[in-house]
């Protein structure tokens, strides 16, 4: 690429023929260090696009109602790596955008729509994002070109190899030299082993791959195996053992060079037989595949970072919205604290935003399978029937909600609250999918016992056997096939902006995996959608009590005379809030900032009625372990744990294996009081 074309490919084209929009945009971008070029009209834009550009900033009126055919033809002719970005400046709309205008924007493809008036920061941010996206496209182009060049080079080398072998069959030595030269040019080494004499021949590159400066005098199978990495040796030996039956050798493994470096190699070989069918020799090629493995790993890492970027971007967007309400409200409260009604209204708004943040955090933890579970063995039909009134309110009066439950349903082991939230999420999604659908709309919730064989669970990472199936089916618009594979991704949503976070199905996915089951989804456009939740059948008897309703009905409890709480918390701000809440409830509070300090108090003689401890703490002992040690030091002591996150899934999501009560963070004073009331077992005061 020439310097001029590279410079052109980094610029922003501006098409804004009316007013001073073009000049203002050029000045703003120039101050931000972004190269920009103003196009006088559509013809000028097309000429500039053909010369090269990173993105285009155009006004909606400049495109007209239907858009220029030449621009669409140029977009259709883009190579596979290109998805040219547009930033469209639109005039604020009072109502919905016209169908033609919407079709035009969809026809452009990669569009960021900015409604005027816009500020300089928004414009610079949008163009910076477009430039980053275009740079990634250029990187993809370079990788594709490089891969094509390598593929072409390998193809030419292989063609040359086949041609030379065919033409020089009778001139063995000359053919061997030519072949060795061609393979060396392609980065390959050749090898040949005579089964009759035991002699071996190799090209110089063969020994070079293993780190030798000079050709070695002797090679055999044992010599090769001595270089193979320990982790791959068993697989290589199996490949060697089958050569006699298959007549071919085809393996890829890691080797350790003489200098200690580990490299990836591929070994291909073909056996030659005599007239009696006896193997006489085997010959083949050796390739160093290390660079290819590094490239593939880099690509996987890039894809992983792209997914992380989507997740963090969604989290930042939602939390910044919530923090705007909280920070803005508290700022106004601090400015005029004497206005009681205004302070109350702002505090209620901030509390609502904080609760939405709590729900968002729980959804993220559910997707990542890091939420705390309180599993019970129960019949899911009882849960479905108990929360049916809530489900009917969520579905709305215009939708028929039908329950078809198998009375002989097997028990399963799940967290009741998580199960209810998952099914409710599916019902709400089903309701939204049927919005605007003409005629009768219906949501069906069914439960069945099923037995899944090996084929049915082959790609589900679960064992075959008996399962309980809970399904939610709607008669909505369905999900297109290109979106069906992404529905469980965090922050991916098919709903309009503002009508969904994109975390509902992610939460369902995380919950079902935590329950050792799996979820699948079937949908047809225009025919509706069915989401199937598969839970492994439990062999334990069903528990009598389900859900968390009992805790919510317990009245507020203040402390009795002298009742003392040993509070263990390492975060100073959380500690201060907890102390204030406990003292307001008239408890005497003993403070410890880690397990060691807590155990020192427990081994003393002062009165301690309950241990209230965070789960995740520094110092080598978490809250669950502290609770066990506390009950050993003081048999019968009451314990209440609190946490917002389980750091290590392998150590168990079920705090104390379901035996210890847990108060989820964030919590309010009333929730703390009710939890203490439940654990201490006293009467409300």
N, C-alpha and C positions, 0 to 999 in steps of 0.2 A: 504494500500500500504506500502511495506517495505521501509526502508531508502535507500537501494541499488537501488530498482526499481525507487524510486522517483528521485534519483540522475541520473540514466540512462535516464529518461524521460526529463531531462533538458539539455542534451548534444547535440552537433552538430557532426554528423558523417562526416568524410572527406574521399572521394574516389578519389584519384588523383595519379594513379600508376606511371605516367611518371615524370621524372625530380624531382625538389624540391618543386613543387606546394603544396603538402600535408604538408611538414614541415613548409613552409613559412606561409600557411594558419593557421596552428596550433599555430604558434608563434604569429601571428597578433591577433587571437581570444583570446589567453591566456593573452596577454597584455590588452585586453579589458575586461577581467574578465569573459570570456565565456568558459565553459568547452567544450573540443573538443576531439574526438577520431578518430585516423587514421585507416582506413580499408585497408588491403593489396590488396584485390580483391573483386569481386562481391559476392563471397561466404561469405567472412568476413562481407561485408555490410549487407547481409541478416541475418546473425546471430546477428549482432548488432541491426538491426531493430526489430527483434523478442524480444530482451532483453529490448528494449525501447530507444527512442530517440525523441528529439524535432524537428529536421530538418536534412537534409542531404545536404552537399556541395560536388557536383560531377563535374568532368570534362566531357565535351560532348564526348570525345574520349573513356572514360572509359565505356560508355554505349553501344558503338558499333552503328551500323547502325539501328538495329531493336530493341535493348534493350533486357534485360534478361527476359524470361518468368516468372521466379520465382518472380521477383520484381513486375511484373504486377499482378500476382496472389495474392501477398501480398497486393497490393493496392486495388484490387477488393474486398478483404476480410475485408477491414477496416470497423469498426462499423460506424453507422450513424453520430456520432458526430465528426468523424475524417476526416480531409482533409490534409494529411501529406504534409508539404512544402518541396520543393526542390530548392536549389540555384545551377544553372547549369553554369559552367564557359565555355564559348564558344570561339573558335578562331574567330577573326574578319573575316567576310565574304566579299568578293569582290562583289558578286552578291546576288541573292535571295537564301535562304536556300533550300536545296533539299527537295522534298516532303516527303522522308523517315525521314529526320531529323525533319521536322515540325510535322509529325505524331507522332514521338517518344516524342517530347516535349508535344504535346497535350495529349498523352497517360499518361504521368506522372501526369497531372492535375494541381496541385497547384505549379506553377513554376515561379521563378524569374530568368531571363536570364541575365547574366553579360558577356559582351565581354571583352576578355583579350587584352591588359594588363589592369588591374584594380588597383586602389590605395587602401591603407589600409582602408581609411575612407569609401569608397563605400562598401567594403566587410563587415566591422563592421556594417554599417547601414543596409545592406541587412539581415545579420544574426540576428540583433536585431529585425527587423520587423518580420522575420520568427518566432523568439522566442515568440514575443508578440502574434502573430496569434495562435501559438500552445498553449500558456497559456490560451487563450480564449476558445480553443477547450477543454482543460482539465476542465475548469470551466463549460462548457456546459455538459461535461461528468458527472461531479459531480451533476449538477442539474438534469440531466436525471436519474442518479442512485437514487438520493434522492426522486425524484418524483415517481420512480418505487417502491422504498421501501414503501413510503407512500400509494401508490395505493394498493400494495400488503397487507399492514397492514389493510387498510380499507376493502379490499375485504375479507380478512380472518375474520375480525370482523363482517362484514355483513353475511358471510356464517355461522359463529358461532351463530349470532343472529337468523337467519332463522331456523337453526337446533334446537336450544333450544326452540324457540316458538312452533315449530311443535311437539317436543318430550314432552313438559311440558304443553300442553294445559289445562289439567284437574288440574294441580297443580299450581294454579294462583299465590299464594304468592311466592312459590319457583321460578317459572318462572320469576316473577317480579324482584327478587333479582339477579338472574343470568343475566337477561337482563341488569339491571342497572350496574352490574359489567363489562359486556362486553362493553357497551357504554362508560363507564368511561375510560376504557382502550383505546378506540378509540377517546377520547376527545369529546364525545357527552353526552348530557343530555336527558333523556326521560321525557315525560309528558303525563298526562291522565286526561281528563275532563269528568265528568259524567253529561250529560244534565238533567237527571231526578232529582238528588239530589243536583247538583251544587258543589259536592265535587271534589277536584283536587288532583292529586298525581304527585310528581316530584322526579326525582333522585337528589342526593346532587349536582351533577355538574350543573344542571339547574340553581339553585340559585347562584352558584359560578360564572357562566358566567356573571351574572348581578352585581357581586361585593359584594354579601352578605357573611359574614363569617359563618353564621349559617342558616339552612333552615327556610324559612318564613312560618308563620302559614296559610296564605291565598294568593291565586293567582286567578285572573280571567282576562277576556279580558281587562278591564279597567286598571288593574295593569300593564299588559304588555304594553299597549299603552302609559302609562305614561313614560315608559323608552325609547320609540321609538323617534329618532331624529325628530325635527320638519319638516325637509325637506322630510322625508320618510313617515310621518304619514298618509297622504292622501292615498298613495298607499297601506299601510298595512290595512287601514280600508276597502278599496275596496276588497282586498284579503279575509278579514274576511267575508264581506257581500256576497261573492259568494260561501262560503263553503256549504251552504244548497243545492245549485243547483248542484255543481260539486262533492260533497262528498269528496273533498280533499283540503288540505291547503298546499300551496307551495309558500314560499316567502323568500326574502333575503333583509335585511335592516340594517340600523345603529341603535345602541342603545347607550344610555348614562348610564354608570354604576353609582352606588351610590357614587363612588369616583370621578365622573366627567369625567372619561376616555370614549372615544368613541370607540366602537368595532363593527365589522361586524358580523352578525349572519345569519344563514339559519334555517328556521323553516319548517318542513315537518310534515304533519298530515293526518290521514285517518279517515273518519266517519264510525261508525257502526250503522246499522239500525235494527229495530225489524221486525217482520213478517208483520206488518201493513205499513211498509215503513217509520216509524217515527225514526228520528235520536235519538239515546240513549246516545252515547258517541263518543268522538274523542280522538285519541291518536297519538303520534308521537315522533319525535326527535328534538333536538336543537343542532346546531353545531356552534362553534366559527370559523368564516372564516377569521378572521383578518390577520393571517399570510399568507394565500393564496393570499389575496388582496395585501398585501405588496409585495409579490414575483412577482405577475403579474405586479404591477406598476413598480417595479424595472426592469423587463424585457422590458416593454414599454420604460422606460427611456434609457435602454441600446441600444435599437433599434434606438431611437431618436438620441442618441449620435453617433451611428455608421453612421447615415445619415449625421449628422453635420460634422463628421470627413471626410466623402467623399467630402462634399462640400468645407470645408476649405482646404483640401488637393489639390483639383483642383484649387481653387483660388490662393493658395500659389505657385503652380507650374507655372501657367500662369503669375502671376504678377512678380515672381522672374525672369522669362525669360525676361519680358519687362524691369524690373529694371536693369538687366544685361546690356542691350543695353544703357539705359539712364545713369546709373552710370559710366559704362565703357567709354562711349563717353565723358561725362563731365570731367572725370578724365584726359583723353587725351587732352581735350581742355585746361584745367587748366595748364597742363604741358608745352604745346607749343602754347600759344594763338596767337603768331605772324604769324603762318602758316594759312593764311586766307582761302585758298581753303580747307584745311584739316578741319579747324574749321567749315566751312559751311557744309561740307559733314557729319561730326559727329553730328552737330546740327540737320540736316535734319533727320538723322537716329533716334536720340533721340526723335524728334517731332513725327515721325511715330510710334515709340513704345508707346509714351504717348497717341496718338490717339487710338491705339489698346487697351490700358488700359481703355480709356474712353468708348470704345464700349463694353468691357467686363463688366465694371461696370453697364452700361445701361442694358445689358442683365440680370445681376443678379437682378437689381432693377425690371425689368419687370417680372421675375419669381416670386419674392417675393411680387409683386403688390405694390411696393413702388415708382414707377416712377411717375413723374409729367405728367398729361394728359391735353391736350387741346382739349376737345371733341367738335365735330360739328355734326349736323344732316345733313346727306347727302346720296346721292345715291351711293353705293359702285361701281356701274358700271363705274361711271365717274373716280374714282380713278384707277380702273383696266385698263381702256383704256388709261388714261394719262401716267401711268408708264409702259405701254406695251413695248415700245422700250427698256427700261432698263431691263425688264424681259427677252426679247429676247436675249439681250447681255449676261445676266447671264446664260441662258439656253444653249447658244452655237449654232453654225450654224448646227451642226450635229443632233440636236434634234428638232422635230416638236413641236412648242408651239401653242396650239389651245385655243381660248377663246369662250365659249358658254354661253352668258350672257342673262338672261331673261329681255327683254325690259320693262316689267311691274314690275320691282323689287321695293319692298318697301324701304323707307329710314330707316337708322339706325343711332344711335348716337355713334360715335367712335372718337378716336384721329387719324386723317388721316395718320400722319407719322408712328405711331405704326402699323396701318393696313397695310401700304405699306411694312414695315419691316417684318411683320409676313408672308405675302404672298410671299415676295421675299425669305425669309428663306425656305419656303416650296418648292419653285421652285428650289432653289439651292440644297436642299436635294434630290429632285426628280431627278435632273440631275446627282448627284453623285451616286444615287442608280442604274442608268442605265448605268454607266460607264462599258465598256467591254461587255455589253449585245449585242448579235448578232442580226442582222436584224434591222427593222425600230423601232426607239424609239420615244415616244410621251409623252408630258405633256399636260394635259387638265385642264383648269381653268374654272369652271362653277359657275353660281349663280342662285338661285331659291328661290321662296317664299314657305315656308312649314308651316304646322300647327302641333304642337306636343301636343299629349294628355298626360294625367297623367302618363300612363305606360311608355311612351318614355322618360320622364324626372324624373322618380322615384328616381334614384340614382345620379342625376346631380346637385342637390341643386339649381335648378331654377324652375320657375313657368311654367305651361303649357300655351300654347297660340301660337300666330303667331310669326314666326322667319324667318330670312333671312339666307339661307345656301350658304356659299362660299366654294367650294371644289377644291382641287388640287390632280389630279390623275396621276400616272406614270405607265409605263410598265416595271419597273425594276425588280430586283431579289426578292423583297418582304422582310419581316421581320419575322424571326422565332417566334413562339408563346412564347417561354421562354424569348425573349427580348422585345416583343411587350408591355408588361405591364410596362417596365422600361423606355420607350423612352422619357418620359417627366421629368425624374430625371435630376437634374443639373449634368453636366460633364459626363453623360452616353452617349456614342456614339458607333455606330456600324462601324464607319469609321476607317481607318488605323491611326496610330499615326502620328500627324502632319497635318491631313486633316480635323480636326474639333475639336472644343472646347467642344462639348457636351452641349452647352447652347442655340442653335438655337430653338429647340422645347420647351425648358423650357421658353424661352422668349415668344413664341407663346402662351403657356399655361397661363402665367401670364397676358398677354395682354387680352386674350379672357375672363378670369375671371374678370378682371377689367372692361370690357365692359358688365358685367352681363350676359355673354353667357357661352358656354362650347364647348369643342373640343373632338371629338372622332376619332379613327383611325382604319381602316380596312385594313388588309394585308394578302396575301397568298404567300407563298414561290414559286417563279417562275411565279407569275401572277401579281405582282405589288402591289402598295399601294395607298390608298385614305385617305386623311386627310380632315375632315369635320369641318368647323368653323360655329357655330350657334350663330347668333346675334339676340337679341329681336328686333322686329319691333318698330320703333319710331313713335309716333303720331304727332310729331312736323314737320313743313314744312322744307324741305331741305335748307341748307345754299347755297349761291351762290359761296362763295370763299372757296376753300379747299387747304390743304397742306400748306407748308411753303415756297413755291417757291418765293413768293413776297419778303420775307425778304432777300433771297440770291441774288436778282437782284439789291438791293439798293446799290448805290455807297458809298464809304468811306466818312464819314462826320467828319470834325473837328469842334471844338466849334466856336460859334460866339463870338463877343466882350463881355467879362465879363460873359459869361454863366457859371453858378455855379451848381455843383453837390453836394448834401448832401449824402456822402458815409457812409453806416452803415454796419460794418463788425467786428465780434468779434475775428477772427483769425488774428494774427499779420502779418504772412507771406502773407496771401491772401490780407490783407489790404495794405501792402506795394506794392504788385504787381499791385493792382487796382489803387492806387494813381499814380504810375509811368505811367500806361497806360493812365489814364485820363489826367494827366498833359502833356503827349506827344501829346494828342489830343487837347491841349490848353484849357482845362476846368479848372476853378478855383475849388478847392476841399475843402469841409468842412468835417472833419472826426468826426464820432461818433461810439462808440464801442458797444452800445446797444440802445434799443428803448428809454430809459429815456433820454440819452444824445441827441438823434435825436430830440425828442419832445421839448427839451429846445431850440435848434437852431430854430425849426419851429415856436416856439412862439415868437422868437425875430424879429428883423426888417431887418436883412441882406438878401440880394438877394439869393434866392434858386430857380433854374429853374426846377430841377428834383431830386426826391428822388430815390437813387440807393441802395437797401437794400437786405441783405441776408434774406432768409426765416426763417431758423432755428437759433435762438439766445437764449442765456440765459436771465434771468431777468423777465420772466413771460409774455412777449409779443413777438409774432413772427413777421416776416416781413409782412405777410398778414394783421395782426391786426394793425400793425404800419401804413400801407398804408391807411387803412380806417380812422384811427385817423388823419393822416396827411392831408387827403382831407377834413376832418371836420375843422381842424385848418386853413388850407390854401386852400380854395376851388379853384379847377382848377389846382392844382399842378400836374405835370407829375410824374408818378411812373414807375420804372422798378425794378422788383424783380430778384434775382438770387439764385439758389440752386442746389445742386446735389442729394438731398435726402429728401423725405417727411417722417418725423419721425412717424406720427400717422395716420394710414389709416382712423380711425373713424372720424378724424377731416377733412377729405377730401383730395383726391389726387389732385383735381382740384383747384389750387391756385386761391383764389378770385373768385371761381365758374366760371372760364374761362374768367373773365373780365379784369384781370391784366396781362400785358405782363411779361414773365419769360425768362431769359437768363440762360440756363443750364450751370452748372460747369462741367468740366473745360472749359474756354472760352479763345480765343485769342483776341488781341487788335482789329483786324479788325471786329470780331464778336461783340465785345462791341460797337465799333463805329457804326456799322449798326443798332444795337438794339436802341442805343440812337437816331440815325437819324430817325428811325421809330416812336419812342415815341414822340420826340420833333416835328416831322413833318416839319423840316426845309429843305432847299435845300442843296445839296451836295456842299462842298467848296473845 
